[in-house]
Amino acid sequence: MQTGTVAVVGLGLIGGSVALDARAGGWPLVATDVDAQQRDAAAAAGIAVVEDLEEAVAEADLVVVATPATQVAPVLRHVDAVRTRPVVATAVASVQAADVLGLADATFAHVTHVGGHPMTGTERSGFRAARRGMFDGSPWIVTPSDGDPSHAVAAVVDLALALRAMPVVLRPAEHDRTVALLSHLPHVLAYTAYRRLRLADDAGTEHLAGGSFRDATRVAATHPRFWSEVLHLNRDAVADLVANVRSDLAHVEAVLRDADGADALEELLRSGHREVGRPRPAVPAPTQLPPGPLPAAILDELEANTRAGLAIGGWTPDRAAVTWAPL
């Protein structure tokens, strides 16, 4: 990562984990949170904590906004208002589209925002759930838009690499469609499955559950307020997937009610069978990131490599291009 001071705004699971890794790496770091309990817990862990957002971001070279998604726009506006020189900011929210974050019409004098979403976490929340190494080997979706400054995209890539994550690239709207399937829908299904248990568990049989039920419902232990907010913000994409699953389940029900449906059931399950292992993609040549605004064609290439199962592995020696590695 390029030398500079990092400000972490929000000391929950993700922001706290960023702060812990930054402290362990010896980075210049200052952090803050509106919640005094989170600040106190972080300070007790040795994080340099201040109460004031203005003090936290005043001299930062990179601002990591790890607040709830609904607070991203107000925080970025506040940062912009108190800064006197340019700064790159990245919001690590579970949704990234500008209109969803309230940034569609935002204009900043000092802040350049490029989002990034680490695809990791636990069902726990708050700084006490944060840990070092949270991001090791996990995808970190960097979400630039056409024309974003290349230096700002590079700063977010550098952050992910420094945290030992595997940076990948998707445009913000594509990110939201993708995580609707990979993250948001699974949470809906987990809460729904656990709700079924609660409605049916008159005899108290949860303690008999095997690994399949525990694994499928683990994330239902996350605070409902957090996920109701995320799901509401990405509601159209998630609702479309719920409709698709409803159709799938109707098919399953019809086959199960058919006394002669064993073969059809096997075929249905086969269509959703998860193959173990997959071919490793070929590693392409480095992708140039020219100075100035990021061209759409370059962003197309970054996205295509992400979909092919590749992550940014680092930089060429002259830092003119990113190199690739299999996820």
Helices and strands as residue ranges (DSSP letters): E 6-9, H 13-24, E 29-32, H 36-44, H 53-57, E 62-65, G 69-71, H 72-82, E 87-91, H 98-101, E 111-113, E 115-118, G 127-129, E 139-143, H 150-162, E 166-169, H 172-179, I 180-184, H 185-200, G 206-208, H 211-217, G 218-221, H 224-233, H 235-256, H 262-271, E 287-288, H 296-307, E 310-315, E 321-326
